[in-house]
Amino acid sequence: MGFDMVNMANNHTGDYGYGALRRTTEAVEAAGLIHAGTGENLAEARAPAYLETPRGRVALLAGASTFPDASRAGAQRKDMRGRPGLAPIRHDEVRQVTQDQMELLKDFQEATTGTRPSGDRLRLFGETFTVGPEYATLSTPNEEDLAEIVASVEAAARQAQVVIYSGHSHESGQTNNYPADFIRTVAHAVIDAGADIYVAHGPHVLRGIELYGDGIIFYSVGDFLFQNETVPRQPSDNYGNYGLDPEAVAADFYDARNSRGGSFPARQQVWESIVPLVRFDSDGLASVELHPITLGFGLPRPQRGRPLLATGELAEKIISELQEYSEGFGTEIEIRDGVGVVRLR
């Protein structure tokens, strides 16, 4: 399909331990792919990877904000080997609640501890709450991670003609089609540091596009391949989650999972996406085309999950939704013959 570079950092990077991460890396390298986002230690995971092309050098940097902590790469010391894993984009969250909601939380803490807290800030249920005009989740990137990401991007910008940062992020804003605040902060910082493209994936749905500085930000391009239901084996825990006995096979697991509302096959947005075609010239960003694709929503299990170009009403639907998600970022997208075209400044 023409892939040259891949982001290895995501919430499943560490599922089967260091050995599996190393075997995956070996397989990716054997396929001739340039990869970024993971390594034997934090420095390796943060480092840019480079693709040499006849028209110039492309740098890829990558990381993930959604991951179990054990998947995070550790820094190396002179007296201690670093920990293999992914390049993290950690963040801090504060739950903003109204004054009335805060009083209810204080009532609960007083009833359970005998002490009523004071002030407009409260730590409860492992969360930090603060008072504001309405309920919201406020998020900021980890300062240490952000500084390391920026430094790596600045270095890559001195070594390559085009710099891409790829982030894997499930965290959302007001809905799943909008990014969390900290993701936007990271994306802006990456472009300010010299990246040309920030491209995210992870939520399994499309998110908006933002023209920022001299670069472009794709807050999520959705899925491209999603053959999630043809994996021949599943871990024992997965069967147990659905009350299946030890004799159950993978098809039984998929049937049980899909019978519950809200599973991937029931969510049409998961099966609709785009392939961006981004062109540069000597002056920088020259054009951006958004080719809508379908992964086969509603098709039988063995057929869905492979990308096909969307046409007609479906193509217009996908681009129209992307127009809506991008409007808040001030980005204008035209529809020309079923293809989205970003209007550059």
Phi and psi in degrees as GROMACS dihedral restraints (atoms count N, CA, C in turn):
[ dihedral_restraints ]
;  ai    aj    ak    al  type     phi  dphi    fc
    3     4     5     6     1    92.7    20    10
    4     5     6     7     1    13.7    20    10
    6     7     8     9     1   -71.2    20    10
    7     8     9    10     1   138.7    20    10
    9    10    11    12     1  -118.1    20    10
   10    11    12    13     1   -31.2    20    10
   12    13    14    15     1  -136.6    20    10
   13    14    15    16     1   142.5    20    10
   15    16    17    18     1  -137.7    20    10
   16    17    18    19     1   147.3    20    10
   18    19    20    21     1   -90.8    20    10
   19    20    21    22     1   122.1    20    10
   21    22    23    24     1   -93.3    20    10
   22    23    24    25     1    -3.8    20    10
   24    25    26    27     1   -94.3    20    10
   25    26    27    28     1   119.5    20    10
   27    28    29    30     1  -161.7    20    10
   28    29    30    31     1   179.9    20    10
   30    31    32    33     1   -70.4    20    10
   31    32    33    34     1    -7.7    20    10
   33    34    35    36     1  -106.6    20    10
   34    35    36    37     1     3.6    20    10
   36    37    38    39     1   -53.1    20    10
   37    38    39    40     1   -41.6    20    10
   39    40    41    42     1  -101.9    20    10
   40    41    42    43     1    14.9    20    10
   42    43    44    45     1   -54.8    20    10
   43    44    45    46     1   -38.3    20    10
   45    46    47    48     1  -118.3    20    10
   46    47    48    49     1    26.9    20    10
   48    49    50    51     1    84.5    20    10
   49    50    51    52     1  -177.7    20    10
   51    52    53    54     1   -64.6    20    10
   52    53    54    55     1   -37.6    20    10
   54    55    56    57     1   -60.8    20    10
   55    56    57    58     1   -43.5    20    10
   57    58    59    60     1   -67.6    20    10
   58    59    60    61     1   -37.8    20    10
   60    61    62    63     1   -60.8    20    10
   61    62    63    64     1   -43.7    20    10
   63    64    65    66     1   -65.8    20    10
   64    65    66    67     1   -40.5    20    10
   66    67    68    69     1   -65.9    20    10
   67    68    69    70     1   -39.0    20    10
   69    70    71    72     1   -63.2    20    10
   70    71    72    73     1   -42.7    20    10
   72    73    74    75     1   -60.5    20    10
   73    74    75    76     1   -43.1    20    10
   75    76    77    78     1   -61.4    20    10
   76    77    78    79     1   -40.9    20    10
   78    79    80    81     1   -66.7    20    10
   79    80    81    82     1   -41.3    20    10
   81    82    83    84     1   -63.6    20    10
   82    83    84    85     1   -44.1    20    10
   84    85    86    87     1   -67.6    20    10
   85    86    87    88     1   -36.7    20    10
   87    88    89    90     1   -64.2    20    10
   88    89    90    91     1   -28.5    20    10
   90    91    92    93     1   -80.8    20    10
   91    92    93    94     1    -2.4    20    10
   93    94    95    96     1    81.8    20    10
   94    95    96    97     1    18.9    20    10
   96    97    98    99     1   -91.9    20    10
   97    98    99   100     1   138.8    20    10
   99   100   101   102     1   -81.4    20    10
  100   101   102   103     1   135.2    20    10
  102   103   104   105     1  -135.1    20    10
  103   104   105   106     1   153.9    20    10
  105   106   107   108     1  -146.8    20    10
  106   107   108   109     1   165.1    20    10
  108   109   110   111     1   103.5    20    10
  109   110   111   112     1   -13.9    20    10
  111   112   113   114     1  -136.7    20    10
  112   113   114   115     1   165.2    20    10
  114   115   116   117     1  -178.2    20    10
  115   116   117   118     1   179.0    20    10
  117   118   119   120     1   -73.9    20    10
  118   119   120   121     1   -15.3    20    10
  120   121   122   123     1  -156.0    20    10
  121   122   123   124     1   178.2    20    10
  123   124   125   126     1   -64.3    20    10
  124   125   126   127     1   -40.2    20    10
  126   127   128   129     1   -60.6    20    10
  127   128   129   130     1   -42.3    20    10
  129   130   131   132     1   -65.4    20    10
  130   131   132   133     1   -40.6    20    10
  132   133   134   135     1   -66.4    20    10
  133   134   135   136     1   -34.8    20    10
  135   136   137   138     1   -77.5    20    10
  136   137   138   139     1   -21.7    20    10
  138   139   140   141     1   -67.7    20    10
  139   140   141   142     1   146.1    20    10
  141   142   143   144     1   -72.8    20    10
  142   143   144   145     1   150.6    20    10
  144   145   146   147     1  -114.0    20    10
  145   146   147   148     1   150.0    20    10
  147   148   149   150     1  -123.1    20    10
  148   149   150   151     1   139.3    20    10
  150   151   152   153     1  -114.9    20    10
  151   152   153   154     1   122.9    20    10
  153   154   155   156     1   -90.2    20    10
  154   155   156   157     1   124.0    20    10
  156   157   158   159     1  -125.8    20    10
  157   158   159   160     1   162.3    20    10
  159   160   161   162     1   -59.8    20    10
  160   161   162   163     1   -23.2    20    10
  162   163   164   165     1  -102.7    20    10
  163   164   165   166     1     3.5    20    10
  165   166   167   168     1   144.8    20    10
  166   167   168   169     1   179.0    20    10
  168   169   170   171     1  -104.2    20    10
  169   170   171   172     1   132.9    20    10
  171   172   173   174     1  -114.1    20    10
  172   173   174   175     1   132.0    20    10
  174   175   176   177     1  -106.3    20    10
  175   176   177   178     1   139.1    20    10
  177   178   179   180     1  -122.3    20    10
  178   179   180   181     1   127.8    20    10
  180   181   182   183     1  -122.2    20    10
  181   182   183   184     1   151.7    20    10
  183   184   185   186     1  -152.1    20    10
  184   185   186   187     1   159.6    20    10
  186   187   188   189     1  -168.8    20    10
  187   188   189   190     1   179.4    20    10
  189   190   191   192     1  -142.5    20    10
  190   191   192   193     1   143.6    20    10
  192   193   194   195     1  -102.7    20    10
  193   194   195   196     1   -13.7    20    10
  195   196   197   198     1  -112.2    20    10
  196   197   198   199     1   111.9    20    10
  198   199   200   201     1  -172.5    20    10
  199   200   201   202     1   151.5    20    10
  201   202   203   204     1   -71.9    20    10
  202   203   204   205     1   146.2    20    10
  204   205   206   207     1   -59.6    20    10
  205   206   207   208     1   -28.9    20    10
  207   208   209   210     1   -67.3    20    10
  208   209   210   211     1   -15.1    20    10
  210   211   212   213     1   -83.9    20    10
  211   212   213   214     1    -9.7    20    10
  213   214   215   216     1   -75.4    20    10
  214   215   216   217     1   130.9    20    10
  216   217   218   219     1   -67.0    20    10
  217   218   219   220     1   148.1    20    10
  219   220   221   222     1  -111.4    20    10
  220   221   222   223     1   149.7    20    10
  222   223   224   225     1   -70.8    20    10
  223   224   225   226     1   149.2    20    10
  225   226   227   228     1   -91.6    20    10
  226   227   228   229     1   143.6    20    10
  228   229   230   231     1  -120.7    20    10
  229   230   231   232     1   166.2    20    10
  231   232   233   234     1   -66.2    20    10
  232   233   234   235     1   -22.5    20    10
  234   235   236   237     1  -113.1    20    10
  235   236   237   238     1     9.7    20    10
  237   238   239   240     1  -156.2    20    10
  238   239   240   241     1   126.9    20    10
  240   241   242   243     1   -64.3    20    10
  241   242   243   244     1   145.1    20    10
  243   244   245   246     1   -71.5    20    10
  244   245   246   247     1   166.9    20    10
  246   247   248   249     1   -99.3    20    10
  247   248   249   250     1   127.5    20    10
  249   250   251   252     1   -62.7    20    10
  250   251   252   253     1   149.8    20    10
  252   253   254   255     1   160.1    20    10
  253   254   255   256     1  -157.8    20    10
  255   256   257   258     1  -104.4    20    10
  256   257   258   259     1   163.1    20    10
  258   259   260   261     1   -81.8    20    10
  259   260   261   262     1   114.5    20    10
  261   262   263   264     1   -84.8    20    10
  262   263   264   265     1   149.8    20    10
  264   265   266   267     1  -121.8    20    10
  265   266   267   268     1    77.8    20    10
  267   268   269   270     1   -73.5    20    10
  268   269   270   271     1   161.7    20    10
  270   271   272   273     1  -152.9    20    10
  271   272   273   274     1   160.9    20    10
  273   274   275   276     1  -113.0    20    10
  274   275   276   277     1   140.4    20    10
  276   277   278   279     1  -122.4    20    10
  277   278   279   280     1   141.9    20    10
  279   280   281   282     1  -127.9    20    10
  280   281   282   283     1   132.1    20    10
  282   283   284   285     1   -90.3    20    10
  283   284   285   286     1   113.4    20    10
  285   286   287   288     1   -87.0    20    10
  286   287   288   289     1   127.1    20    10
  288   289   290   291     1  -127.8    20    10
  289   290   291   292     1   163.1    20    10
  291   292   293   294     1   -74.4    20    10
  292   293   294   295     1   168.0    20    10
  294   295   296   297     1   -61.1    20    10
  295   296   297   298     1   -40.2    20    10
  297   298   299   300     1   -63.5    20    10
  298   299   300   301     1   -41.4    20    10
  300   301   302   303     1   -65.7    20    10
  301   302   303   304     1   -37.3    20    10
  303   304   305   306     1   -63.2    20    10
  304   305   306   307     1   -40.2    20    10
  306   307   308   309     1   -63.6    20    10
  307   308   309   310     1   -36.9    20    10
  309   310   311   312     1   -64.6    20    10
  310   311   312   313     1   -41.1    20    10
  312   313   314   315     1   -64.0    20    10
  313   314   315   316     1   -40.3    20    10
  315   316   317   318     1   -66.4    20    10
  316   317   318   319     1   -37.1    20    10
  318   319   320   321     1   -58.9    20    10
  319   320   321   322     1   -43.4    20    10
  321   322   323   324     1   -64.3    20    10
  322   323   324   325     1   -45.3    20    10
  324   325   326   327     1   -65.3    20    10
  325   326   327   328     1   -37.2    20    10
  327   328   329   330     1   -66.1    20    10
  328   329   330   331     1   -39.2    20    10
  330   331   332   333     1   -68.6    20    10
  331   332   333   334     1   -30.5    20    10
  333   334   335   336     1   -94.7    20    10
  334   335   336   337     1   -21.9    20    10
  336   337   338   339     1  -118.5    20    10
  337   338   339   340     1   -16.9    20    10
  339   340   341   342     1    83.5    20    10
  340   341   342   343     1     1.0    20    10
  342   343   344   345     1  -126.2    20    10
  343   344   345   346     1   131.4    20    10
  345   346   347   348     1   -98.1    20    10
  346   347   348   349     1   121.1    20    10
  348   349   350   351     1   -71.9    20    10
  349   350   351   352     1   157.5    20    10
  351   352   353   354     1  -115.0    20    10
  352   353   354   355     1   170.3    20    10
  354   355   356   357     1    87.3    20    10
  355   356   357   358     1  -178.5    20    10
  357   358   359   360     1  -104.5    20    10
  358   359   360   361     1    19.1    20    10
  360   361   362   363     1  -137.8    20    10
  361   362   363   364     1   136.4    20    10
  363   364   365   366     1  -144.7    20    10
  364   365   366   367     1   138.6    20    10
  366   367   368   369     1  -108.1    20    10
  367   368   369   370     1   118.8    20    10
  369   370   371   372     1  -155.9    20    10
  370   371   372   373     1   143.5    20    10
  372   373   374   375     1    58.1    20    10
  373   374   375   376     1    27.8    20    10
  375   376   377   378     1    75.2    20    10
  376   377   378   379     1    10.1    20    10
  378   379   380   381     1  -121.7    20    10
  379   380   381   382     1   156.0    20    10
  381   382   383   384     1  -104.8    20    10
  382   383   384   385     1   128.1    20    10
  384   385   386   387     1  -114.7    20    10
  385   386   387   388     1   142.9    20    10
  387   388   389   390     1  -138.7    20    10
  388   389   390   391     1   160.8    20    10
  390   391   392   393     1   -90.6    20    10
  391   392   393   394     1   136.6    20    10
  393   394   395   396     1  -154.4    20    10
  394   395   396   397     1  -177.6    20    10
  396   397   398   399     1   -69.7    20    10
  397   398   399   400     1   -24.4    20    10
  399   400   401   402     1  -155.9    20    10
  400   401   402   403     1   165.9    20    10
  402   403   404   405     1   -69.8    20    10
  403   404   405   406     1   134.6    20    10
  405   406   407   408     1  -162.0    20    10
  406   407   408   409     1   155.7    20    10
  408   409   410   411     1  -103.8    20    10
  409   410   411   412     1   115.7    20    10
  411   412   413   414     1  -101.7    20    10
  412   413   414   415     1   128.0    20    10
  414   415   416   417     1  -132.6    20    10
  415   416   417   418     1   144.2    20    10
  417   418   419   420     1  -135.3    20    10
  418   419   420   421     1   145.5    20    10
  420   421   422   423     1   -72.0    20    10
  421   422   423   424     1   151.5    20    10
  423   424   425   426     1   -62.3    20    10
  424   425   426   427     1   127.4    20    10
  426   427   428   429     1   -64.2    20    10
  427   428   429   430     1   -38.9    20    10
  429   430   431   432     1   -65.1    20    10
  430   431   432   433     1   -46.1    20    10
  432   433   434   435     1   -62.9    20    10
  433   434   435   436     1   -43.5    20    10
  435   436   437   438     1   -62.1    20    10
  436   437   438   439     1   -42.1    20    10
  438   439   440   441     1   -62.8    20    10
  439   440   441   442     1   -40.3    20    10
  441   442   443   444     1   -68.1    20    10
  442   443   444   445     1   -40.2    20    10
  444   445   446   447     1   -62.2    20    10
  445   446   447   448     1   -47.5    20    10
  447   448   449   450     1   -60.0    20    10
  448   449   450   451     1   -43.7    20    10
  450   451   452   453     1   -62.0    20    10
  451   452   453   454     1   -40.4    20    10
  453   454   455   456     1   -67.5    20    10
  454   455   456   457     1   -40.1    20    10
  456   457   458   459     1   -66.3    20    10
  457   458   459   460     1   -42.4    20    10
  459   460   461   462     1   -60.1    20    10
  460   461   462   463     1   -39.9    20    10
  462   463   464   465     1   -66.0    20    10
  463   464   465   466     1   -43.5    20    10
  465   466   467   468     1   -64.0    20    10
  466   467   468   469     1   -36.2    20    10
  468   469   470   471     1   -65.2    20    10
  469   470   471   472     1   -22.5    20    10
  471   472   473   474     1   -85.5    20    10
  472   473   474   475     1    -8.7    20    10
  474   475   476   477     1  -115.6    20    10
  475   476   477   478     1    -7.0    20    10
  477   478   479   480     1  -143.9    20    10
  478   479   480   481     1   155.1    20    10
  480   481   482   483     1   -75.4    20    10
  481   482   483   484     1   -37.6    20    10
  483   484   485   486     1  -126.3    20    10
  484   485   486   487     1   133.3    20    10
  486   487   488   489     1  -121.1    20    10
  487   488   489   490     1   127.8    20    10
  489   490   491   492     1  -119.2    20    10
  490   491   492   493     1   132.7    20    10
  492   493   494   495     1  -113.3    20    10
  493   494   495   496     1   127.8    20    10
  495   496   497   498     1  -114.9    20    10
  496   497   498   499     1   122.6    20    10
  498   499   500   501     1  -119.1    20    10
  499   500   501   502     1   139.6    20    10
  501   502   503   504     1  -105.7    20    10
  502   503   504   505     1   113.5    20    10
  504   505   506   507     1  -141.9    20    10
  505   506   507   508     1   123.2    20    10
  507   508   509   510     1   -92.8    20    10
  508   509   510   511     1   -22.1    20    10
  510   511   512   513     1   -61.4    20    10
  511   512   513   514     1   141.2    20    10
  513   514   515   516     1  -125.4    20    10
  514   515   516   517     1   168.8    20    10
  516   517   518   519     1   -95.7    20    10
  517   518   519   520     1  -126.4    20    10
  519   520   521   522     1   -65.1    20    10
  520   521   522   523     1   -31.4    20    10
  522   523   524   525     1  -140.4    20    10
  523   524   525   526     1   176.3    20    10
  525   526   527   528     1   -67.9    20    10
  526   527   528   529     1   -13.6    20    10
  528   529   530   531     1   -89.6    20    10
  529   530   531   532     1     7.9    20    10
  531   532   533   534     1  -131.6    20    10
  532   533   534   535     1   142.7    20    10
  534   535   536   537     1   -77.6    20    10
  535   536   537   538     1   155.7    20    10
  537   538   539   540     1   -67.1    20    10
  538   539   540   541     1   157.2    20    10
  540   541   542   543     1   -56.4    20    10
  541   542   543   544     1   -42.9    20    10
  543   544   545   546     1   -66.2    20    10
  544   545   546   547     1   -29.4    20    10
  546   547   548   549     1   -65.4    20    10
  547   548   549   550     1   -41.8    20    10
  549   550   551   552     1   -64.9    20    10
  550   551   552   553     1   -38.2    20    10
  552   553   554   555     1   -61.6    20    10
  553   554   555   556     1   -44.8    20    10
  555   556   557   558     1   -64.2    20    10
  556   557   558   559     1   -44.3    20    10
  558   559   560   561     1   -60.6    20    10
  559   560   561   562     1   -43.9    20    10
  561   562   563   564     1   -63.3    20    10
  562   563   564   565     1   -42.8    20    10
  564   565   566   567     1   -63.6    20    10
  565   566   567   568     1   -37.6    20    10
  567   568   569   570     1   -65.2    20    10
  568   569   570   571     1   -43.9    20    10
  570   571   572   573     1   -66.3    20    10
  571   572   573   574     1   -42.0    20    10
  573   574   575   576     1   -59.5    20    10
  574   575   576   577     1   -31.0    20    10
  576   577   578   579     1   -81.2    20    10
  577   578   579   580     1    -6.9    20    10
  579   580   581   582     1   122.7    20    10
  580   581   582   583     1     0.2    20    10
  582   583   584   585     1   -73.1    20    10
  583   584   585   586     1   150.2    20    10
  585   586   587   588     1   -95.9    20    10
  586   587   588   589     1   -30.2    20    10
  588   589   590   591     1  -137.3    20    10
  589   590   591   592     1   133.9    20    10
  591   592   593   594     1  -113.8    20    10
  592   593   594   595     1   120.2    20    10
  594   595   596   597     1  -127.4    20    10
  595   596   597   598     1   126.2    20    10
  597   598   599   600     1  -116.6    20    10
  598   599   600   601     1   157.8    20    10
  600   601   602   603     1  -150.4    20    10
  601   602   603   604     1   172.8    20    10
  603   604   605   606     1   134.8    20    10
  604   605   606   607     1   -45.1    20    10
  606   607   608   609     1   -78.7    20    10
  607   608   609   610     1    -2.7    20    10
  609   610   611   612     1    69.1    20    10
  610   611   612   613     1    11.7    20    10
  612   613   614   615     1  -139.4    20    10
  613   614   615   616     1   165.1    20    10
  615   616   617   618     1   -75.2    20    10
  616   617   618   619     1   146.6    20    10
  618   619   620   621     1  -128.9    20    10
  619   620   621   622     1   173.7    20    10
  621   622   623   624     1   -70.8    20    10
  622   623   624   625     1   172.9    20    10
  624   625   626   627     1  -119.1    20    10
  625   626   627   628     1   138.8    20    10
  627   628   629   630     1  -130.2    20    10
  628   629   630   631     1   129.1    20    10
  630   631   632   633     1   -86.3    20    10
  631   632   633   634     1   121.4    20    10
  633   634   635   636     1  -139.4    20    10
  634   635   636   637     1   128.7    20    10
  636   637   638   639     1    55.8    20    10
  637   638   639   640     1  -129.7    20    10
  639   640   641   642     1   -97.8    20    10
  640   641   642   643     1     9.9    20    10
  642   643   644   645     1  -123.1    20    10
  643   644   645   646     1  -173.6    20    10
  645   646   647   648     1  -135.7    20    10
  646   647   648   649     1   142.5    20    10
  648   649   650   651     1  -119.8    20    10
  649   650   651   652     1   124.5    20    10
  651   652   653   654     1  -106.6    20    10
  652   653   654   655     1   107.4    20    10
  654   655   656   657     1   -73.5    20    10
  655   656   657   658     1   -19.2    20    10
  657   658   659   660     1  -173.1    20    10
  658   659   660   661     1   129.1    20    10
  660   661   662   663     1   -96.9    20    10
  661   662   663   664     1     9.4    20    10
  663   664   665   666     1    74.1    20    10
  664   665   666   667     1  -155.8    20    10
  666   667   668   669     1  -102.2    20    10
  667   668   669   670     1   152.8    20    10
  669   670   671   672     1  -113.1    20    10
  670   671   672   673     1   -48.5    20    10
  672   673   674   675     1  -117.6    20    10
  673   674   675   676     1   133.3    20    10
  675   676   677   678     1  -143.3    20    10
  676   677   678   679     1    58.8    20    10
  678   679   680   681     1   -86.0    20    10
  679   680   681   682     1    57.5    20    10
  681   682   683   684     1   -72.6    20    10
  682   683   684   685     1   -19.0    20    10
  684   685   686   687     1  -107.7    20    10
  685   686   687   688     1     9.8    20    10
  687   688   689   690     1  -116.1    20    10
  688   689   690   691     1    11.0    20    10
  690   691   692   693     1   -66.4    20    10
  691   692   693   694     1   126.4    20    10
  693   694   695   696     1   -74.4    20    10
  694   695   696   697     1   -20.4    20    10
  696   697   698   699     1  -135.4    20    10
  697   698   699   700     1   150.4    20    10
  699   700   701   702     1  -130.6    20    10
  700   701   702   703     1   150.8    20    10
  702   703   704   705     1   -63.4    20    10
  703   704   705   706     1   153.4    20    10
  705   706   707   708     1   -55.6    20    10
  706   707   708   709     1   -39.0    20    10
  708   709   710   711     1   -58.4    20    10
  709   710   711   712     1   -37.9    20    10
  711   712   713   714     1   -61.9    20    10
  712   713   714   715     1   -42.6    20    10
  714   715   716   717     1   -63.6    20    10
  715   716   717   718     1   -41.9    20    10
  717   718   719   720     1   -61.8    20    10
  718   719   720   721     1   -33.7    20    10
  720   721   722   723     1   -61.8    20    10
  721   722   723   724     1   -23.5    20    10
  723   724   725   726     1  -111.4    20    10
  724   725   726   727     1    15.4    20    10
  726   727   728   729     1    68.6    20    10
  727   728   729   730     1    24.1    20    10
  729   730   731   732     1   -87.0    20    10
  730   731   732   733     1   145.7    20    10
  732   733   734   735     1   -83.1    20    10
  733   734   735   736     1   170.8    20    10
  735   736   737   738     1   -61.9    20    10
  736   737   738   739     1   -17.6    20    10
  738   739   740   741     1   -85.2    20    10
  739   740   741   742     1    -6.5    20    10
  741   742   743   744     1   -65.4    20    10
  742   743   744   745     1   150.5    20    10
  744   745   746   747     1  -116.9    20    10
  745   746   747   748     1   176.6    20    10
  747   748   749   750     1   -57.1    20    10
  748   749   750   751     1   -40.5    20    10
  750   751   752   753     1   -60.2    20    10
  751   752   753   754     1   -36.4    20    10
  753   754   755   756     1   -63.9    20    10
  754   755   756   757     1   -40.9    20    10
  756   757   758   759     1   -61.6    20    10
  757   758   759   760     1   -46.3    20    10
  759   760   761   762     1   -64.9    20    10
  760   761   762   763     1   -38.7    20    10
  762   763   764   765     1   -60.6    20    10
  763   764   765   766     1   -45.3    20    10
  765   766   767   768     1   -65.1    20    10
  766   767   768   769     1   -43.7    20    10
  768   769   770   771     1   -64.9    20    10
  769   770   771   772     1   -42.6    20    10
  771   772   773   774     1   -73.4    20    10
  772   773   774   775     1   -18.8    20    10
  774   775   776   777     1   -73.3    20    10
  775   776   777   778     1   -15.8    20    10
  777   778   779   780     1   -89.0    20    10
  778   779   780   781     1   137.4    20    10
  780   781   782   783     1   -61.8    20    10
  781   782   783   784     1   146.0    20    10
  783   784   785   786     1    90.8    20    10
  784   785   786   787     1    -1.3    20    10
  786   787   788   789     1   -70.7    20    10
  787   788   789   790     1   164.8    20    10
  789   790   791   792     1   -51.8    20    10
  790   791   792   793     1   -47.1    20    10
  792   793   794   795     1   -60.4    20    10
  793   794   795   796     1   -22.7    20    10
  795   796   797   798     1   -86.0    20    10
  796   797   798   799     1    -9.3    20    10
  798   799   800   801     1  -105.8    20    10
  799   800   801   802     1   103.5    20    10
  801   802   803   804     1   -59.9    20    10
  802   803   804   805     1   -37.3    20    10
  804   805   806   807     1   -58.8    20    10
  805   806   807   808     1   -29.8    20    10
  807   808   809   810     1   -63.5    20    10
  808   809   810   811     1   -25.3    20    10
  810   811   812   813     1  -102.4    20    10
  811   812   813   814     1    13.8    20    10
  813   814   815   816     1  -128.6    20    10
  814   815   816   817     1   132.7    20    10
  816   817   818   819     1  -154.2    20    10
  817   818   819   820     1  -169.7    20    10
  819   820   821   822     1  -138.3    20    10
  820   821   822   823     1   156.5    20    10
  822   823   824   825     1  -116.0    20    10
  823   824   825   826     1   108.9    20    10
  825   826   827   828     1   -77.4    20    10
  826   827   828   829     1   137.9    20    10
  828   829   830   831     1  -115.1    20    10
  829   830   831   832     1   105.4    20    10
  831   832   833   834     1  -108.1    20    10
  832   833   834   835     1   124.0    20    10
  834   835   836   837     1  -113.5    20    10
  835   836   837   838     1   142.8    20    10
  837   838   839   840     1  -121.7    20    10
  838   839   840   841     1   151.8    20    10
  840   841   842   843     1  -129.4    20    10
  841   842   843   844     1  -166.8    20    10
  843   844   845   846     1   -64.4    20    10
  844   845   846   847     1   -19.4    20    10
  846   847   848   849     1   -95.7    20    10
  847   848   849   850     1    -0.4    20    10
  849   850   851   852     1   113.6    20    10
  850   851   852   853     1  -142.2    20    10
  852   853   854   855     1   -63.0    20    10
  853   854   855   856     1   122.6    20    10
  855   856   857   858     1  -108.5    20    10
  856   857   858   859     1   -39.3    20    10
  858   859   860   861     1  -161.9    20    10
  859   860   861   862     1   153.8    20    10
  861   862   863   864     1  -137.7    20    10
  862   863   864   865     1   116.2    20    10
  864   865   866   867     1  -109.7    20    10
  865   866   867   868     1   143.4    20    10
  867   868   869   870     1  -120.4    20    10
  868   869   870   871     1   103.9    20    10
  870   871   872   873     1   -93.3    20    10
  871   872   873   874     1   113.3    20    10
  873   874   875   876     1   -72.7    20    10
  874   875   876   877     1   141.7    20    10
  876   877   878   879     1  -131.0    20    10
  877   878   879   880     1   156.6    20    10
  879   880   881   882     1  -121.7    20    10
  880   881   882   883     1   141.4    20    10
  882   883   884   885     1  -102.8    20    10
  883   884   885   886     1    11.6    20    10
  885   886   887   888     1    93.2    20    10
  886   887   888   889     1    42.2    20    10
  888   889   890   891     1   -54.7    20    10
  889   890   891   892     1   130.5    20    10
  891   892   893   894     1    88.3    20    10
  892   893   894   895     1    -9.4    20    10
  894   895   896   897     1   -77.2    20    10
  895   896   897   898     1   162.1    20    10
  897   898   899   900     1   -59.8    20    10
  898   899   900   901     1   156.1    20    10
  900   901   902   903     1   -50.1    20    10
  901   902   903   904     1   -47.1    20    10
  903   904   905   906     1   -72.4    20    10
  904   905   906   907     1    -8.2    20    10
  906   907   908   909     1  -103.7    20    10
  907   908   909   910     1   -27.8    20    10
  909   910   911   912     1   -83.0    20    10
  910   911   912   913     1   156.4    20    10
  912   913   914   915     1   109.1    20    10
  913   914   915   916     1    -8.3    20    10
  915   916   917   918     1  -105.6    20    10
  916   917   918   919     1   137.8    20    10
  918   919   920   921     1   -77.8    20    10
  919   920   921   922     1   137.3    20    10
  921   922   923   924     1  -133.2    20    10
  922   923   924   925     1   147.7    20    10
  924   925   926   927     1   -63.0    20    10
  925   926   927   928     1   131.7    20    10
  927   928   929   930     1   -82.2    20    10
  928   929   930   931     1   144.1    20    10
  930   931   932   933     1  -133.1    20    10
  931   932   933   934     1   170.5    20    10
  933   934   935   936     1    57.5    20    10
  934   935   936   937     1  -136.8    20    10
  936   937   938   939     1   -62.7    20    10
  937   938   939   940     1   -35.7    20    10
  939   940   941   942     1   -65.5    20    10
  940   941   942   943     1   -41.8    20    10
  942   943   944   945     1   -60.7    20    10
  943   944   945   946     1   -45.0    20    10
  945   946   947   948     1   -65.8    20    10
  946   947   948   949     1   -37.4    20    10
  948   949   950   951     1   -60.7    20    10
  949   950   951   952     1   -46.8    20    10
  951   952   953   954     1   -62.5    20    10
  952   953   954   955     1   -46.9    20    10
  954   955   956   957     1   -69.1    20    10
  955   956   957   958     1   -36.5    20    10
  957   958   959   960     1   -62.2    20    10
  958   959   960   961     1   -41.5    20    10
  960   961   962   963     1   -65.2    20    10
  961   962   963   964     1   -38.4    20    10
  963   964   965   966     1   -65.8    20    10
  964   965   966   967     1   -35.2    20    10
  966   967   968   969     1   -58.9    20    10
  967   968   969   970     1   -44.1    20    10
  969   970   971   972     1   -62.8    20    10
  970   971   972   973     1   -45.9    20    10
  972   973   974   975     1   -67.9    20    10
  973   974   975   976     1   -25.7    20    10
  975   976   977   978     1   -91.4    20    10
  976   977   978   979     1   -14.8    20    10
  978   979   980   981     1   -57.9    20    10
  979   980   981   982     1   -41.0    20    10
  981   982   983   984     1   -66.6    20    10
  982   983   984   985     1   -18.1    20    10
  984   985   986   987     1   -93.0    20    10
  985   986   987   988     1     3.3    20    10
  987   988   989   990     1    76.3    20    10
  988   989   990   991     1    17.3    20    10
  990   991   992   993     1   -95.6    20    10
  991   992   993   994     1   130.3    20    10
  993   994   995   996     1  -104.7    20    10
  994   995   996   997     1   131.1    20    10
  996   997   998   999     1  -124.6    20    10
  997   998   999  1000     1   125.9    20    10
  999  1000  1001  1002     1   -97.4    20    10
 1000  1001  1002  1003     1   154.3    20    10
 1002  1003  1004  1005     1  -108.7    20    10
 1003  1004  1005  1006     1   117.9    20    10
 1005  1006  1007  1008     1  -126.2    20    10
 1006  1007  1008  1009     1   111.1    20    10
 1008  1009  1010  1011     1    54.1    20    10
 1009  1010  1011  1012     1    41.9    20    10
 1011  1012  1013  1014     1    80.0    20    10
 1012  1013  1014  1015     1     6.9    20    10
 1014  1015  1016  1017     1  -118.8    20    10
 1015  1016  1017  1018     1   137.0    20    10
 1017  1018  1019  1020     1   -81.4    20    10
 1018  1019  1020  1021     1   139.5    20    10
 1020  1021  1022  1023     1  -128.0    20    10
 1021  1022  1023  1024     1   118.9    20    10
 1023  1024  1025  1026     1   -76.7    20    10
 1024  1025  1026  1027     1   128.2    20    10
 1026  1027  1028  1029     1   -82.3    20    10
 1027  1028  1029  1030     1   111.6    20    10
 1029  1030  1031  1032     1   -79.1    20    10
 1030  1031  1032  1033     1   153.8    20    10
